[in-house]
Amino acid sequence: MIENPTSAMQAPALRAVLRLFDQHLEAPGGYVTSHGFISDEVQVLLDGPSDLESWREALGIEPEALQPRMRDGRLELGLAVDVHGVAVRMWAIFELAADGVRSAV
């Protein structure tokens, strides 16, 4: 683990996500996080399923390629795309309801 990560270590990852956003200016925005400890990855939390679907379509990703996982009783559904060696991971959170799945965010 890097003892003292710097903003310079995060810069390439943040530039990559900015390139992606510049290519898709009409796509929904999200909450973007990056860490100096993981300099080749950026996380983008989207507001809900329609935002995730918009990005999936914009990036030409097949629905079967979406990545589901359970965390704290909630379903997370996401996708990942490589941008110049940086993994940009976009995801949305769904609450499990007694009668099905509904968006939580």
LOLUMMAR-260882 format. One record per atom (N, C-alpha, C): residue in three letters; atom name; y, z, x. Coordinates in nm, 4 decimals, decimal comma. Layout:
N
<atom 'ala' 'CA' <Y Z X>>
...
This chain:
105
<atom 'met' 'N' <-0,1175 0,0000 0,0838>>
<atom 'met' 'CA' <0,0000 0,0000 0,0000>>
<atom 'met' 'C' <0,1246 0,0000 0,0889>>
<atom 'ile' 'N' <0,2233 -0,0719 0,0465>>
<atom 'ile' 'CA' <0,3484 -0,0808 0,1192>>
<atom 'ile' 'C' <0,4282 0,0474 0,0945>>
<atom 'glu' 'N' <0,4732 0,1104 0,2001>>
<atom 'glu' 'CA' <0,5447 0,2368 0,1852>>
<atom 'glu' 'C' <0,6810 0,2206 0,1190>>
<atom 'asn' 'N' <0,7581 0,1262 0,1658>>
<atom 'asn' 'CA' <0,8942 0,1087 0,1147>>
<atom 'asn' 'C' <0,9182 -0,0368 0,0773>>
<atom 'pro' 'N' <0,8704 -0,0782 -0,0400>>
<atom 'pro' 'CA' <0,8936 -0,2171 -0,0795>>
<atom 'pro' 'C' <1,0429 -0,2428 -0,0977>>
<atom 'thr' 'N' <1,0842 -0,3634 -0,0656>>
<atom 'thr' 'CA' <1,2251 -0,3994 -0,0771>>
<atom 'thr' 'C' <1,2438 -0,5051 -0,1855>>
<atom 'ser' 'N' <1,3680 -0,5235 -0,2249>>
<atom 'ser' 'CA' <1,3970 -0,6277 -0,3235>>
<atom 'ser' 'C' <1,3629 -0,7656 -0,2677>>
<atom 'ala' 'N' <1,3704 -0,7817 -0,1371>>
<atom 'ala' 'CA' <1,3339 -0,9097 -0,0754>>
<atom 'ala' 'C' <1,1871 -0,9430 -0,1009>>
<atom 'met' 'N' <1,1027 -0,8405 -0,1129>>
<atom 'met' 'CA' <0,9612 -0,8629 -0,1392>>
<atom 'met' 'C' <0,9401 -0,9113 -0,2826>>
<atom 'gln' 'N' <1,0282 -0,8744 -0,3732>>
<atom 'gln' 'CA' <1,0175 -0,9154 -0,5127>>
<atom 'gln' 'C' <1,0831 -1,0504 -0,5396>>
<atom 'ala' 'N' <1,1728 -1,0920 -0,4548>>
<atom 'ala' 'CA' <1,2532 -1,2118 -0,4792>>
<atom 'ala' 'C' <1,1700 -1,3368 -0,5082>>
<atom 'pro' 'N' <1,0639 -1,3680 -0,4320>>
<atom 'pro' 'CA' <0,9873 -1,4894 -0,4619>>
<atom 'pro' 'C' <0,9257 -1,4872 -0,6020>>
<atom 'ala' 'N' <0,8748 -1,3726 -0,6444>>
<atom 'ala' 'CA' <0,8140 -1,3634 -0,7771>>
<atom 'ala' 'C' <0,9191 -1,3817 -0,8861>>
<atom 'leu' 'N' <1,0343 -1,3220 -0,8680>>
<atom 'leu' 'CA' <1,1395 -1,3349 -0,9679>>
<atom 'leu' 'C' <1,1955 -1,4772 -0,9715>>
<atom 'arg' 'N' <1,2046 -1,5421 -0,8561>>
<atom 'arg' 'CA' <1,2472 -1,6828 -0,8539>>
<atom 'arg' 'C' <1,1473 -1,7700 -0,9298>>
<atom 'ala' 'N' <1,0191 -1,7397 -0,9157>>
<atom 'ala' 'CA' <0,9157 -1,8183 -0,9845>>
<atom 'ala' 'C' <0,9300 -1,8077 -1,1355>>
<atom 'val' 'N' <0,9504 -1,6867 -1,1869>>
<atom 'val' 'CA' <0,9644 -1,6720 -1,3320>>
<atom 'val' 'C' <1,0943 -1,7371 -1,3791>>
<atom 'leu' 'N' <1,1988 -1,7335 -1,2993>>
<atom 'leu' 'CA' <1,3227 -1,8029 -1,3353>>
<atom 'leu' 'C' <1,3023 -1,9542 -1,3419>>
<atom 'arg' 'N' <1,2223 -2,0087 -1,2495>>
<atom 'arg' 'CA' <1,1892 -2,1521 -1,2549>>
<atom 'arg' 'C' <1,1194 -2,1850 -1,3855>>
<atom 'leu' 'N' <1,0243 -2,1017 -1,4233>>
<atom 'leu' 'CA' <0,9504 -2,1237 -1,5472>>
<atom 'leu' 'C' <1,0450 -2,1172 -1,6675>>
<atom 'phe' 'N' <1,1306 -2,0191 -1,6703>>
<atom 'phe' 'CA' <1,2269 -2,0069 -1,7798>>
<atom 'phe' 'C' <1,3220 -2,1263 -1,7829>>
<atom 'asp' 'N' <1,3660 -2,1729 -1,6667>>
<atom 'asp' 'CA' <1,4547 -2,2898 -1,6601>>
<atom 'asp' 'C' <1,3879 -2,4148 -1,7159>>
<atom 'gln' 'N' <1,2564 -2,4243 -1,7017>>
<atom 'gln' 'CA' <1,1821 -2,5398 -1,7538>>
<atom 'gln' 'C' <1,1612 -2,5308 -1,9049>>
<atom 'his' 'N' <1,1769 -2,4123 -1,9619>>
<atom 'his' 'CA' <1,1505 -2,3905 -2,1046>>
<atom 'his' 'C' <1,2643 -2,3066 -2,1651>>
<atom 'leu' 'N' <1,3833 -2,3613 -2,1633>>
<atom 'leu' 'CA' <1,5026 -2,2869 -2,2048>>
<atom 'leu' 'C' <1,5006 -2,2434 -2,3505>>
<atom 'glu' 'N' <1,4260 -2,3133 -2,4351>>
<atom 'glu' 'CA' <1,4216 -2,2790 -2,5770>>
<atom 'glu' 'C' <1,3090 -2,1808 -2,6108>>
<atom 'ala' 'N' <1,2248 -2,1497 -2,5148>>
<atom 'ala' 'CA' <1,1139 -2,0569 -2,5390>>
<atom 'ala' 'C' <1,1683 -1,9143 -2,5536>>
<atom 'pro' 'N' <1,0956 -1,8288 -2,6246>>
<atom 'pro' 'CA' <1,1426 -1,6912 -2,6454>>
<atom 'pro' 'C' <1,1508 -1,6130 -2,5140>>
<atom 'gly' 'N' <1,2478 -1,5250 -2,5074>>
<atom 'gly' 'CA' <1,2598 -1,4358 -2,3923>>
<atom 'gly' 'C' <1,1691 -1,3152 -2,4087>>
<atom 'gly' 'N' <1,1607 -1,2360 -2,3060>>
<atom 'gly' 'CA' <1,0768 -1,1172 -2,3111>>
<atom 'gly' 'C' <1,1241 -1,0128 -2,2116>>
<atom 'tyr' 'N' <1,0529 -0,9045 -2,2068>>
<atom 'tyr' 'CA' <1,0800 -0,7948 -2,1150>>
<atom 'tyr' 'C' <1,0070 -0,8263 -1,9849>>
<atom 'val' 'N' <1,0800 -0,8520 -1,8775>>
<atom 'val' 'CA' <1,0232 -0,8982 -1,7501>>
<atom 'val' 'C' <1,0150 -0,7818 -1,6525>>
<atom 'thr' 'N' <0,8971 -0,7648 -1,5912>>
<atom 'thr' 'CA' <0,8814 -0,6624 -1,4880>>
<atom 'thr' 'C' <0,8181 -0,7223 -1,3638>>
<atom 'ser' 'N' <0,8578 -0,6663 -1,2515>>
<atom 'ser' 'CA' <0,8057 -0,7059 -1,1217>>
<atom 'ser' 'C' <0,8026 -0,5802 -1,0350>>
<atom 'his' 'N' <0,7089 -0,5739 -0,9435>>
<atom 'his' 'CA' <0,6968 -0,4574 -0,8566>>
<atom 'his' 'C' <0,6874 -0,5031 -0,7117>>
<atom 'gly' 'N' <0,7514 -0,4314 -0,6241>>
<atom 'gly' 'CA' <0,7438 -0,4627 -0,4822>>
<atom 'gly' 'C' <0,6037 -0,4484 -0,4264>>
<atom 'phe' 'N' <0,5225 -0,3640 -0,4902>>
<atom 'phe' 'CA' <0,3856 -0,3423 -0,4436>>
<atom 'phe' 'C' <0,2959 -0,4615 -0,4757>>
<atom 'ile' 'N' <0,3303 -0,5366 -0,5794>>
<atom 'ile' 'CA' <0,2528 -0,6545 -0,6196>>
<atom 'ile' 'C' <0,3511 -0,7714 -0,6213>>
<atom 'ser' 'N' <0,3725 -0,8283 -0,5059>>
<atom 'ser' 'CA' <0,4798 -0,9263 -0,4910>>
<atom 'ser' 'C' <0,4442 -1,0665 -0,5394>>
<atom 'asp' 'N' <0,3208 -1,0870 -0,5835>>
<atom 'asp' 'CA' <0,2828 -1,2215 -0,6281>>
<atom 'asp' 'C' <0,2490 -1,2236 -0,7776>>
<atom 'glu' 'N' <0,3130 -1,1347 -0,8551>>
<atom 'glu' 'CA' <0,2872 -1,1272 -0,9982>>
<atom 'glu' 'C' <0,4110 -1,0793 -1,0727>>
<atom 'val' 'N' <0,4319 -1,1362 -1,1913>>
<atom 'val' 'CA' <0,5385 -1,0941 -1,2808>>
<atom 'val' 'C' <0,4764 -1,0779 -1,4192>>
<atom 'gln' 'N' <0,5136 -0,9712 -1,4884>>
<atom 'gln' 'CA' <0,4662 -0,9454 -1,6243>>
<atom 'gln' 'C' <0,5795 -0,9746 -1,7217>>
<atom 'val' 'N' <0,5478 -1,0384 -1,8341>>
<atom 'val' 'CA' <0,6471 -1,0650 -1,9377>>
<atom 'val' 'C' <0,5891 -1,0172 -2,0708>>
<atom 'leu' 'N' <0,6447 -0,9082 -2,1237>>
<atom 'leu' 'CA' <0,6037 -0,8574 -2,2542>>
<atom 'leu' 'C' <0,6858 -0,9294 -2,3596>>
<atom 'leu' 'N' <0,6188 -0,9985 -2,4491>>
<atom 'leu' 'CA' <0,6852 -1,0737 -2,5556>>
<atom 'leu' 'C' <0,6932 -0,9888 -2,6821>>
<atom 'asp' 'N' <0,7841 -1,0261 -2,7716>>
<atom 'asp' 'CA' <0,8079 -0,9455 -2,8911>>
<atom 'asp' 'C' <0,6961 -0,9499 -2,9941>>
<atom 'gly' 'N' <0,6099 -1,0479 -2,9902>>
<atom 'gly' 'CA' <0,5022 -1,0532 -3,0882>>
<atom 'gly' 'C' <0,4225 -1,1808 -3,0795>>
<atom 'pro' 'N' <0,3306 -1,1980 -3,1725>>
<atom 'pro' 'CA' <0,2378 -1,3107 -3,1669>>
<atom 'pro' 'C' <0,3061 -1,4467 -3,1752>>
<atom 'ser' 'N' <0,4136 -1,4584 -3,2514>>
<atom 'ser' 'CA' <0,4782 -1,5895 -3,2608>>
<atom 'ser' 'C' <0,5422 -1,6282 -3,1283>>
<atom 'asp' 'N' <0,5945 -1,5313 -3,0537>>
<atom 'asp' 'CA' <0,6507 -1,5615 -2,9219>>
<atom 'asp' 'C' <0,5412 -1,6032 -2,8246>>
<atom 'leu' 'N' <0,4278 -1,5337 -2,8297>>
<atom 'leu' 'CA' <0,3153 -1,5710 -2,7435>>
<atom 'leu' 'C' <0,2674 -1,7118 -2,7773>>
<atom 'glu' 'N' <0,2593 -1,7428 -2,9055>>
<atom 'glu' 'CA' <0,2162 -1,8758 -2,9479>>
<atom 'glu' 'C' <0,3157 -1,9826 -2,9022>>
<atom 'ser' 'N' <0,4433 -1,9530 -2,9088>>
<atom 'ser' 'CA' <0,5438 -2,0493 -2,8612>>
<atom 'ser' 'C' <0,5252 -2,0804 -2,7141>>
<atom 'trp' 'N' <0,5029 -1,9783 -2,6332>>
<atom 'trp' 'CA' <0,4808 -2,0001 -2,4904>>
<atom 'trp' 'C' <0,3484 -2,0731 -2,4659>>
<atom 'arg' 'N' <0,2445 -2,0350 -2,5393>>
<atom 'arg' 'CA' <0,1149 -2,1021 -2,5217>>
<atom 'arg' 'C' <0,1306 -2,2512 -2,5448>>
<atom 'glu' 'N' <0,1988 -2,2884 -2,6533>>
<atom 'glu' 'CA' <0,2192 -2,4296 -2,6834>>
<atom 'glu' 'C' <0,3067 -2,4969 -2,5777>>
<atom 'ala' 'N' <0,4148 -2,4308 -2,5367>>
<atom 'ala' 'CA' <0,5059 -2,4886 -2,4377>>
<atom 'ala' 'C' <0,4358 -2,5161 -2,3051>>
<atom 'leu' 'N' <0,3419 -2,4290 -2,2699>>
<atom 'leu' 'CA' <0,2718 -2,4430 -2,1426>>
<atom 'leu' 'C' <0,1455 -2,5279 -2,1528>>
<atom 'gly' 'N' <0,1113 -2,5707 -2,2742>>
<atom 'gly' 'CA' <-0,0074 -2,6541 -2,2929>>
<atom 'gly' 'C' <-0,1374 -2,5799 -2,2668>>
<atom 'ile' 'N' <-0,1405 -2,4515 -2,2971>>
<atom 'ile' 'CA' <-0,2599 -2,3693 -2,2756>>
<atom 'ile' 'C' <-0,3430 -2,3690 -2,4030>>
<atom 'glu' 'N' <-0,4716 -2,3927 -2,3893>>
<atom 'glu' 'CA' <-0,5626 -2,3930 -2,5041>>
<atom 'glu' 'C' <-0,5755 -2,2514 -2,5611>>
<atom 'pro' 'N' <-0,5899 -2,2387 -2,6932>>
<atom 'pro' 'CA' <-0,6041 -2,1059 -2,7549>>
<atom 'pro' 'C' <-0,7204 -2,0253 -2,6963>>
<atom 'glu' 'N' <-0,8272 -2,0937 -2,6580>>
<atom 'glu' 'CA' <-0,9442 -2,0254 -2,6031>>
<atom 'glu' 'C' <-0,9143 -1,9592 -2,4687>>
<atom 'ala' 'N' <-0,8068 -2,0004 -2,4039>>
<atom 'ala' 'CA' <-0,7727 -1,9455 -2,2724>>
<atom 'ala' 'C' <-0,6940 -1,8154 -2,2812>>
<atom 'leu' 'N' <-0,6530 -1,7756 -2,4025>>
<atom 'leu' 'CA' <-0,5827 -1,6490 -2,4175>>
<atom 'leu' 'C' <-0,6771 -1,5352 -2,3795>>
<atom 'gln' 'N' <-0,6218 -1,4329 -2,3186>>
<atom 'gln' 'CA' <-0,7013 -1,3236 -2,2639>>
<atom 'gln' 'C' <-0,6809 -1,1966 -2,3467>>
<atom 'pro' 'N' <-0,7840 -1,1548 -2,4230>>
<atom 'pro' 'CA' <-0,7711 -1,0311 -2,5015>>
<atom 'pro' 'C' <-0,8177 -0,9095 -2,4216>>
<atom 'arg' 'N' <-0,7577 -0,7935 -2,4520>>
<atom 'arg' 'CA' <-0,8081 -0,6672 -2,3980>>
<atom 'arg' 'C' <-0,7601 -0,5548 -2,4877>>
<atom 'met' 'N' <-0,8380 -0,4497 -2,4933>>
<atom 'met' 'CA' <-0,8028 -0,3317 -2,5734>>
<atom 'met' 'C' <-0,7413 -0,2274 -2,4812>>
<atom 'arg' 'N' <-0,6332 -0,1645 -2,5294>>
<atom 'arg' 'CA' <-0,5708 -0,0566 -2,4542>>
<atom 'arg' 'C' <-0,5100 0,0416 -2,5537>>
<atom 'asp' 'N' <-0,5517 0,1659 -2,5453>>
<atom 'asp' 'CA' <-0,4983 0,2715 -2,6328>>
<atom 'asp' 'C' <-0,5083 0,2358 -2,7806>>
<atom 'gly' 'N' <-0,6189 0,1763 -2,8214>>
<atom 'gly' 'CA' <-0,6401 0,1432 -2,9616>>
<atom 'gly' 'C' <-0,5622 0,0230 -3,0109>>
<atom 'arg' 'N' <-0,5026 -0,0509 -2,9184>>
<atom 'arg' 'CA' <-0,4259 -0,1690 -2,9554>>
<atom 'arg' 'C' <-0,4832 -0,2905 -2,8828>>
<atom 'leu' 'N' <-0,4702 -0,4027 -2,9466>>
<atom 'leu' 'CA' <-0,5152 -0,5279 -2,8876>>
<atom 'leu' 'C' <-0,3983 -0,5920 -2,8141>>
<atom 'glu' 'N' <-0,4199 -0,6269 -2,6888>>
<atom 'glu' 'CA' <-0,3230 -0,7043 -2,6119>>
<atom 'glu' 'C' <-0,3802 -0,8442 -2,5982>>
<atom 'leu' 'N' <-0,2990 -0,9425 -2,6232>>
<atom 'leu' 'CA' <-0,3403 -1,0811 -2,6085>>
<atom 'leu' 'C' <-0,2403 -1,1462 -2,5148>>
<atom 'gly' 'N' <-0,2920 -1,2143 -2,4129>>
<atom 'gly' 'CA' <-0,2016 -1,2695 -2,3137>>
<atom 'gly' 'C' <-0,2492 -1,3991 -2,2532>>
<atom 'leu' 'N' <-0,1636 -1,4513 -2,1683>>
<atom 'leu' 'CA' <-0,1944 -1,5729 -2,0940>>
<atom 'leu' 'C' <-0,1377 -1,5572 -1,9541>>
<atom 'ala' 'N' <-0,1862 -1,6376 -1,8639>>
<atom 'ala' 'CA' <-0,1368 -1,6359 -1,7262>>
<atom 'ala' 'C' <-0,1172 -1,7788 -1,6799>>
<atom 'val' 'N' <-0,0116 -1,7978 -1,6040>>
<atom 'val' 'CA' <0,0168 -1,9286 -1,5472>>
<atom 'val' 'C' <0,0614 -1,9080 -1,4028>>
<atom 'asp' 'N' <0,0182 -1,9987 -1,3149>>
<atom 'asp' 'CA' <0,0579 -1,9924 -1,1750>>
<atom 'asp' 'C' <0,1851 -2,0739 -1,1554>>
<atom 'val' 'N' <0,2854 -2,0120 -1,0970>>
<atom 'val' 'CA' <0,4109 -2,0801 -1,0665>>
<atom 'val' 'C' <0,4374 -2,0628 -0,9178>>
<atom 'his' 'N' <0,4083 -2,1663 -0,8406>>
<atom 'his' 'CA' <0,4303 -2,1633 -0,6954>>
<atom 'his' 'C' <0,3637 -2,0417 -0,6308>>
<atom 'gly' 'N' <0,2391 -2,0150 -0,6689>>
<atom 'gly' 'CA' <0,1634 -1,9050 -0,6090>>
<atom 'gly' 'C' <0,1902 -1,7685 -0,6693>>
<atom 'val' 'N' <0,2705 -1,7625 -0,7737>>
<atom 'val' 'CA' <0,2994 -1,6358 -0,8414>>
<atom 'val' 'C' <0,2334 -1,6382 -0,9784>>
<atom 'ala' 'N' <0,1574 -1,5342 -1,0094>>
<atom 'ala' 'CA' <0,0951 -1,5230 -1,1407>>
<atom 'ala' 'C' <0,1980 -1,4682 -1,2386>>
<atom 'val' 'N' <0,2340 -1,5490 -1,3374>>
<atom 'val' 'CA' <0,3231 -1,5037 -1,4438>>
<atom 'val' 'C' <0,2337 -1,4737 -1,5630>>
<atom 'arg' 'N' <0,2278 -1,3465 -1,6000>>
<atom 'arg' 'CA' <0,1421 -1,3017 -1,7097>>
<atom 'arg' 'C' <0,2305 -1,2672 -1,8291>>
<atom 'met' 'N' <0,2042 -1,3350 -1,9402>>
<atom 'met' 'CA' <0,2782 -1,3102 -2,0640>>
<atom 'met' 'C' <0,1821 -1,2526 -2,1661>>
<atom 'trp' 'N' <0,2279 -1,1529 -2,2427>>
<atom 'trp' 'CA' <0,1394 -1,0905 -2,3397>>
<atom 'trp' 'C' <0,2185 -1,0303 -2,4544>>
<atom 'ala' 'N' <0,1461 -1,0058 -2,5620>>
<atom 'ala' 'CA' <0,2003 -0,9403 -2,6811>>
<atom 'ala' 'C' <0,0994 -0,8349 -2,7251>>
<atom 'ile' 'N' <0,1475 -0,7336 -2,7961>>
<atom 'ile' 'CA' <0,0638 -0,6223 -2,8407>>
<atom 'ile' 'C' <0,0432 -0,6314 -2,9914>>
<atom 'phe' 'N' <-0,0789 -0,6044 -3,0359>>
<atom 'phe' 'CA' <-0,1143 -0,6035 -3,1777>>
<atom 'phe' 'C' <-0,1734 -0,4684 -3,2114>>
<atom 'glu' 'N' <-0,1324 -0,4106 -3,3224>>
<atom 'glu' 'CA' <-0,1938 -0,2879 -3,3737>>
<atom 'glu' 'C' <-0,3153 -0,3283 -3,4562>>
<atom 'leu' 'N' <-0,4226 -0,2535 -3,4450>>
<atom 'leu' 'CA' <-0,5380 -0,2777 -3,5297>>
<atom 'leu' 'C' <-0,5168 -0,2046 -3,6617>>
<atom 'ala' 'N' <-0,5223 -0,2765 -3,7686>>
<atom 'ala' 'CA' <-0,5068 -0,2175 -3,9017>>
<atom 'ala' 'C' <-0,6440 -0,2053 -3,9675>>
<atom 'ala' 'N' <-0,6530 -0,1219 -4,0662>>
<atom 'ala' 'CA' <-0,7817 -0,1007 -4,1346>>
<atom 'ala' 'C' <-0,8347 -0,2307 -4,1936>>
<atom 'asp' 'N' <-0,7467 -0,3197 -4,2343>>
<atom 'asp' 'CA' <-0,7900 -0,4442 -4,2978>>
<atom 'asp' 'C' <-0,7708 -0,5671 -4,2088>>
<atom 'gly' 'N' <-0,7457 -0,5473 -4,0805>>
<atom 'gly' 'CA' <-0,7304 -0,6618 -3,9913>>
<atom 'gly' 'C' <-0,6366 -0,6307 -3,8774>>
<atom 'val' 'N' <-0,5767 -0,7357 -3,8215>>
<atom 'val' 'CA' <-0,4861 -0,7212 -3,7076>>
<atom 'val' 'C' <-0,3453 -0,7536 -3,7533>>
<atom 'arg' 'N' <-0,2503 -0,6756 -3,7111>>
<atom 'arg' 'CA' <-0,1095 -0,7053 -3,7400>>
<atom 'arg' 'C' <-0,0294 -0,6851 -3,6120>>
<atom 'ser' 'N' <0,0844 -0,7449 -3,6046>>
<atom 'ser' 'CA' <0,1689 -0,7340 -3,4867>>
<atom 'ser' 'C' <0,2318 -0,5958 -3,4784>>
<atom 'ala' 'N' <0,2388 -0,5399 -3,3586>>
<atom 'ala' 'CA' <0,3011 -0,4106 -3,3401>>
<atom 'ala' 'C' <0,4384 -0,4239 -3,2768>>
<atom 'val' 'N' <0,4613 -0,5305 -3,2090>>
<atom 'val' 'CA' <0,5862 -0,5463 -3,1361>>
<atom 'val' 'C' <0,6615 -0,6643 -3,1914>>
